[in-house]
Amino acid sequence: MSILSHQNQPAERENDEKIAVCGGDFSFYFSRVQSGVEFILTHFKKESWFPRRVSTAATRREQREVSNRDMAMLYFEGALWEDCRIAGFGVRQENPDLLFIELDAENFASMRSLKLALTTTLKNIEKKIGGHPTVLWSGRGYHIIQPIDCPIPLERIKEFAALEPHTSNKFLQFAERYLSANKYDKGHHPALKSCMLRIPYSLNSKCKTAGIDAEVKIIQRWDGHRPDYRLLLGSFYADVVGRQQNQNDLCMHESFDHIMPSSTTTPIIYWIEKLLQTPIEDYRKRARDLIIVPYLVLRRGMTDETQISDIVMQWADRCAELRRLEPSRRDFIYKVRSRIREVKNDKISQMKLATLKVKNPELYDKLTMTTNPPKI
């Protein structure tokens, strides 16, 4: 059972509100969502409120530029209040003055572990920058919004610009990882042009389809204080330098997409061999299907299905020590064998390291952290 089923049991008042919407009480929901818009706008500096982009279920998450609140409300009303979002940054804004952290319930084994991650994140924000952010319940997890005082694009800081050309976006992504203790949603990559905030009291269409409480709720309100962005710069600089060093170290002993000679005549790929020795808590199914099985079948040239399955399941069992395999070990091994046949038939190559860097930066960092190749 999904951990959302218990968390999202609607109260009688919320059921009454849904009945009112379905029954045509449009003014009620209009005023609710409008108050949600006004609340989110308080997190932005007034001079940069508009123009700003919005998206809804009706736009299929495509962004539309609006010049004022009334125009935004027209879009939200047209979508029947479903998946109403507004950009965290203005259309021409270049300074990253708002931090956004997403904790997705699907990434946690229980509601208790999700709430623990939220507590950890809030404590980190308070301890490291003295912040007290807004917390929203999206219907499927927690969204944490912390405005900061950052008046300039970070690309203007020459020490960073020399190391990382997209400094402001990397800063936003670093802050999410750092302040959430790496518990953030790995599919979420905040950036100046793509950071979209849900509107309180609007509806989450996925929750509505699933028959659970769909209303976006305010759990905690921002206290109005904007911590100085420079409180994070030291840790951010260390992170950027560390990533650069990891990449440089990796290039010293690898080339040609990280292929290394082995004791056999078959070349091996260092980072995938390291993955086979590294238990991971998330991304296991994609790693299995897109990296490990294609690598063993096509790069290593293995043909024995039982041998391949044994190698994959040895890795999977170590992963299960961090978090159990979903939905079961039996299903996992069935999918391994099915994927082996697909790869053999369709000649599906493994994911490239550069692709992994985009899809899962945290796993990329973990696999490129050491300068010592694993023993094969």
Beta strands, then each sheet from edge to edge (+ up, - down):
strand 1: 52-55
strand 2: 64-66
strand 3: 85-87
strand 4: 98-104
strand 5: 134-137
strand 6: 141-147
strand 7: 196-198
strand 8: 217-220
strand 9: 259-260
strand 10: 268-269
sheet 1: 2+ 1- 3+ 7-
sheet 2: 4+ 6- 5+ 8-
sheet 3: 9+ 10-
end
